[in-house]
């Protein structure tokens, strides 16, 4: 059964917030398609892919970036963000299209593909340290000295509400295409903004399962500890799912509206990434394939007849790595 959010303690992001975000950003983002997976992917179940890796800038992050810039006052100094890559590309894109300056801080582990994509949108790129947390610290210092608006990749109500539009869209399109209501959705987790947005939309109605790499498990660790805690980060998907600590806002949503977290090995993520390319010609980055890895590796085992949705959330990858 879906996790029931306590009526006595409202979620920090609501369906109304997501509806408002949808109205705000719908003319700026792409309504990404659904794809019914082959029957042999999970025999006895119906699996639907949400192809969010076809979003502008290559990931779901574009939704949260536009919702931030369209709902907050942007100063003359422009905007700044810390990112493993995808949030930086999305923020640079949103800033460019809305006429704002952008400076993006990335960690040393950020891929060359993502750094090039940020620069292609006209943003300045600065290396902010070894890991995502270091880049965020550098970003914070820049904002303090320049007055630039920080667009946080996950720990902001505007970001979470923007990402939640994915679920609103998905629910509507499942019905329009006659695919039936989903029972469970599998959502990759970095800092928690995406899974929190999806869970806020579907709280109490659909099972939302977070998926994290074994070597980067900030939400799972927080749920075990009862509060956000720092975790080590070492994973093939660290450039997109490499937050050291889950956001406080995502944690508040997840602890009441996410069913559980499935942990997947890097080998399973790589296998899912290669299967998507081999069987569907879908070019996914490792983090984008993590949710599928939970299904393929048995870390999430659906019941017979279950309707499962898998969010393919990022496609900023060098195609040469998929051979």
C-alpha positions in Angstrom: 0.0 0.0 0.0 1.2 3.6 -0.7 2.7 5.4 2.3 0.2 7.7 3.9 1.3 11.2 4.8 0.2 12.3 8.2 -2.8 14.7 8.0 -1.6 16.3 11.2 1.7 17.3 9.7 1.4 18.8 6.2 4.1 18.2 3.7 6.4 21.2 3.0 5.5 20.9 -0.7 1.9 20.3 -1.7 -0.1 19.3 -4.7 -1.2 22.9 -4.9 2.4 24.0 -5.1 3.0 21.6 -7.9 -0.1 22.8 -9.8 1.2 26.3 -9.5 4.6 25.3 -10.7 3.1 23.6 -13.7 1.2 26.7 -14.7 4.3 28.7 -14.3 6.8 26.6 -16.3 4.7 24.7 -18.8 5.6 27.0 -21.7 9.3 26.7 -20.9 9.7 22.9 -20.5 9.1 19.9 -22.7 6.3 17.5 -21.9 8.4 14.3 -22.2 6.9 11.1 -23.5 6.1 7.8 -22.1 7.3 4.5 -23.5 5.8 1.0 -22.7 8.7 -1.3 -22.0 9.0 -4.7 -23.6 7.0 -7.4 -21.9 10.1 -9.5 -21.1 11.7 -6.7 -19.1 9.6 -7.7 -16.0 7.4 -10.6 -16.9 3.9 -10.5 -15.5 4.1 -6.7 -15.0 3.5 -3.6 -17.0 6.5 -1.3 -17.0 6.3 2.3 -18.3 9.4 4.5 -18.9 9.0 8.3 -18.4 11.6 9.7 -20.7 12.7 12.7 -18.8 16.2 12.4 -20.3 14.6 14.0 -23.4 13.9 17.2 -21.4 15.6 20.5 -22.4 19.2 20.4 -21.1 19.0 16.6 -20.8 17.3 16.1 -17.4 14.4 16.8 -15.1 16.4 19.6 -13.5 15.2 22.1 -16.0 11.7 22.1 -14.4 13.1 23.1 -11.0 15.4 25.7 -12.5 12.6 27.5 -14.4 10.3 27.4 -11.4 13.0 29.1 -9.3 13.7 31.8 -11.7 10.0 32.5 -12.5 8.9 32.6 -8.9 11.7 34.6 -7.3 13.2 38.0 -7.9 16.5 37.7 -9.8 19.0 40.5 -8.9 21.3 42.3 -11.4 24.1 40.0 -10.3 22.2 37.1 -11.8 22.1 33.5 -10.5 24.5 31.0 -9.2 24.3 27.2 -8.5 26.4 24.3 -7.4 25.9 21.2 -9.4 27.4 17.8 -10.3 26.4 18.8 -13.8 22.7 18.4 -14.7 21.4 21.2 -12.4 24.1 23.4 -13.7 23.1 22.8 -17.3 19.5 23.4 -16.5 20.1 26.6 -14.5 22.3 27.9 -17.3 19.6 27.2 -19.8 16.9 28.8 -17.8 19.0 31.9 -17.1 19.9 32.3 -20.7 16.4 32.0 -21.9 15.1 34.5 -19.3 18.0 36.9 -19.8 20.0 36.5 -16.6 23.7 36.0 -16.0 24.8 32.6 -14.5 27.8 31.3 -12.7 27.9 27.6 -12.1 30.2 25.8 -9.6 31.0 22.2 -10.4 33.1 19.6 -8.5 36.2 18.0 -10.1 34.2 14.8 -10.8 31.8 16.6 -13.1 31.9 15.1 -16.6 33.4 17.0 -19.5 30.1 16.5 -21.4 28.2 18.3 -18.7 30.7 21.1 -18.3 30.7 21.7 -22.0 26.9 21.8 -22.0 26.9 24.4 -19.2 29.3 26.6 -21.2 27.2 26.1 -24.3 24.4 27.9 -22.6 26.5 30.9 -22.0 27.2 30.4 -18.3 30.5 30.8 -16.5 31.9 27.6 -15.0 34.1 27.4 -11.9 35.6 24.3 -10.4 34.5 24.3 -6.7 36.4 21.4 -5.2 36.6 17.7 -5.2 32.9 16.8 -4.5 29.5 18.3 -4.8 29.5 19.6 -1.2 32.7 21.5 -1.9 31.1 23.1 -5.0 28.1 24.1 -2.9 30.3 25.8 -0.3 32.1 27.8 -3.1 28.8 28.7 -4.6 27.5 30.0 -1.2 30.6 32.2 -0.8 30.1 33.6 -4.3 26.5 34.5 -3.6 27.5 36.2 -0.4 30.1 38.4 -2.1 28.2 39.1 -5.3 24.5 39.2 -4.3 23.7 36.5 -6.9 20.6 34.4 -6.4 21.3 30.8 -5.4 19.3 28.2 -7.2 19.6 25.2 -5.0 19.5 21.8 -6.8 17.3 20.1 -4.3 16.8 21.8 -0.9 14.2 24.5 -1.9 10.5 24.4 -2.1 10.6 26.0 -5.6 13.0 23.3 -6.8 10.9 20.4 -5.3 7.6 21.8 -6.6 9.1 22.2 -10.1 10.4 18.6 -10.1 7.0 17.4 -8.9 5.5 18.5 -12.3 7.0 15.3 -13.7 4.5 13.3 -11.7 1.5 15.4 -12.6 2.4 15.1 -16.3 3.0 11.4 -15.9 -0.3 10.7 -14.2 -2.2 12.6 -16.9 -0.5 10.9 -19.7 -0.9 7.4 -18.3 -4.6 7.9 -18.3 -4.7 9.6 -21.8 -2.7 6.7 -23.3 -4.9 4.0 -21.6 -2.0 2.6 -19.7 -3.8 2.5 -16.3 -2.9 4.1 -13.0 0.5 3.3 -11.7 1.0 1.2 -8.6 4.6 2.0 -8.0 7.2 4.4 -9.4 11.0 4.0 -9.1 12.9 7.3 -8.8 16.6 7.9 -8.6 17.8 9.9 -5.6 20.7 12.4 -5.5 19.9 15.2 -3.0 16.3 14.2 -2.9 14.5 17.0 -4.9 13.1 14.8 -7.6 11.9 12.0 -5.3 10.4 14.5 -3.0 8.5 16.3 -5.8 7.2 13.0 -7.1 6.2 11.8 -3.6 4.5 15.1 -2.8 2.3 14.7 -5.9 1.5 11.0 -5.3 1.5 10.9 -1.5 -0.9 8.2 -0.3 -1.9 7.2 -3.8 1.1 5.6 -5.5 4.1 3.7 -3.9 7.1 5.9 -4.5 10.4 4.0 -4.1 13.7 5.9 -4.0 16.7 4.3 -5.7 20.3 5.1 -4.6 23.7 3.7 -5.5 25.2 1.6 -2.7 28.1 4.0 -2.6 26.0 7.2 -2.4 23.0 6.6 -0.1 22.2 9.9 1.6 18.4 9.4 1.7 18.6 5.8 3.0 21.1 6.8 5.7 18.8 9.7 6.7 15.8 7.5 7.0 17.7 5.1 9.1 19.2 7.8 11.4 15.9 9.8 11.6 17.6 12.9 10.3 19.9 14.0 7.4 23.5 12.8 7.9 26.7 13.0 5.9 27.6 9.9 3.9 30.7 9.0 1.9 30.2 9.2 -1.9 31.8 6.8 -4.3 29.8 5.7 -7.3 29.7 5.5 -11.1 26.7 7.8 -10.8 28.3 10.3 -8.3 28.2 13.2 -10.8 24.4 13.2 -10.7 23.5 11.1 -7.6 26.4 12.2 -5.4 25.0 14.5 -2.7 26.8 14.0 0.7 23.6 14.8 2.6 20.0 14.7 1.6 18.2 18.1 1.7 16.1 19.0 4.7 13.0 19.7 2.7 13.3 16.5 0.6 13.8 14.5 3.8 10.7 16.0 5.4 8.7 14.8 2.4 10.4 11.5 2.0 10.1 10.3 5.6 6.3 10.5 5.2 5.6 9.9 1.6 8.4 7.6 0.2 7.8 3.9 0.8 11.4 2.9 1.0 14.8 3.2 -0.6 16.3 0.4 -2.8 20.1 0.4 -3.0 21.8 -0.7 -6.2 25.3 -1.7 -7.1 27.4 0.2 -9.7 27.5 -2.9 -11.8 23.7 -3.0 -11.9 23.6 0.7 -12.9 26.0 0.1 -15.7 24.0 -3.0 -16.9 20.8 -1.0 -17.0 22.5 1.8 -18.9 23.8 -0.6 -21.5 20.4 -2.4 -21.8 18.7 0.9 -22.4 21.1 1.6 -25.3 21.1 -1.9 -26.7 17.4 -2.6 -26.6 15.8 0.8 -26.9 18.5 3.1 -28.3 18.1 5.3 -25.2 21.3 7.1 -24.3 21.2 7.4 -20.5 23.8 8.6 -18.1 24.5 6.3 -15.1 22.3 8.3 -12.7 19.5 8.3 -15.3 19.5 4.5 -15.4 19.7 3.9 -11.7 16.0 3.5 -11.2 15.8 0.8 -13.9 18.8 -1.0 -12.2 16.6 -1.6 -9.1 14.1 -3.5 -11.2 16.6 -5.4 -13.3 18.8 -6.4 -10.3 15.9 -7.5 -8.2 16.4 -4.8 -5.6 12.8 -4.0 -6.3 10.6 -7.0 -6.9 7.1 -6.1 -8.3 4.1 -8.3 -7.6 2.3 -10.1 -10.5 0.2 -7.7 -12.5 1.8 -4.6 -10.9 2.0 -1.4 -13.0 5.5 0.0 -12.5 6.8 3.4 -13.7 10.5 3.9 -14.1 11.8 7.5 -14.4 14.8 7.8 -16.8 15.9 11.1 -15.5 19.1 12.1 -17.2 20.8 11.7 -20.6 23.9 13.9 -20.5 26.3 11.2 -21.5 29.1 10.7 -24.1 27.5 8.1 -26.5 31.0 6.6 -27.0 30.8 5.2 -23.5 27.7 3.1 -24.4 29.5 0.9 -26.9 
